[in-house]
Amino acid sequence: MDETLRELTQDSESFQDIEALFATFVDIAAIEALLERFFGNYIYERFIRSFYGQLKQRHGADKTKSFLDSIKECIRALVERQRTRGDLSEVQWNGAQGSALVRDIMERVFAIFA
């Protein structure tokens, strides 16, 4: 959540800017975009905890660090693809459905960068 808030507010210079930003989240499309960003960041953090060591062993520290932005973009693209297939808010993220989706995305991304 911290990363998502940081990304959203990085250009804000005042509380009024932040308030105006959050006022834009009144329609479904804006809320879905926020959910997409949040879950993309969540899966990215999980991916780093689960697979960074394996990538580092295979490719070395420098090359693995150079992959990080591409890994995040890849994860976000897969989350966006999931959103276009169905509503992200209807996924049971704290249950088996959410776990399976997160695991699937992480395994796909690992296969690309391994």
N, C-alpha and C positions, 0 to 999 in steps of 0.2 A: 504494500500500500504506500509506503514511504516513497518508493521510486516513482510510482504513478503520480502522486501529488507533486513531487519535485518536477517531473516532466511537465505537468499541467501548469504549474505556477512559475516556472523559471523566468518568464518574461514579465511577470507581474511586479509592479513597483510599489503598490500600495494595497491596503486591505480592500479598497473599492475595486481595484482591478480583479482581485480574487473573487470578490462578491459578484461582479459582472460575469466572470467566467462561469461560476457555478449557476448563475441564472440561465445560462444557455442550456442546461441539462433538464429542459422541460419536455422535450419530445422523445419519443421512443428511439429514433435514430441516434440522437446524442447520447442517450443512456447506453445503448448497445455499443457505441464507439468507446465509451468509458469502460464498460465491462470488458470489451475486447483488449483494451490497453492494460487493464488491471490483470486479467488472466494471462496475457502474454508475458507481463513482468513476473508474475507468480511462477509460471512454468519455467521461465528463464532462470530464476533463482534456484528452483528445484533442480534444473538441468545442471547448473554449475556445481551444486553440492554433490550430485550423483555421478557426473561424467567428466568433470574437469581433470581429475587425476588420471583417468584412463587416456584422455586426449593428450595430456602432458607427457605421459610415458611414451605414447606413439610418435608424437610430433615434436616434443621439446617445449620448453616454457615459452620462448619467444614466438614461435609459430602458433601455439595454442592461444596466447594472448591476442595475436593478430586476428584470430577467428571470432573473437567475442562479439563484435558488432554484427558480423554476418550471422552468427548463431541466433542473436536476438531478433534480427530481421526475419530469419527463417521461421522461428517460433511464432512471431507475430503473423506471418503470412499463413501459417497453418491454423492459427486461432481464427483469423479472418475467414479462411475457407470454411471452418466449422460454423462460423456465424452465418455464412451464406447458405449453409445446409439446414440450419435451424436456429432457434432462439437460444443464445448463450444463457439467458436468465432461467431457462427451463432445465438446464443441465443440473443434476444433483451433484454439485461439486464436492460435497462432504461425504459422498457415498461411493458405491461401486462404479457408477456411471462416470463420475468425475475422475476417480482414480484411474479408470481404464483409459479415458481420454487423455489425461496428463501423461500416463505411461506411453501411450501410442505416439503422441507428439514427441516426447523426449527420445524414444527409440528411433523414430524416423530421422530426427535431427542428428542423433549420434551416428546413424548409418551414413549420413551425408558427409560428416566431417571426420569420421574415423578413417 
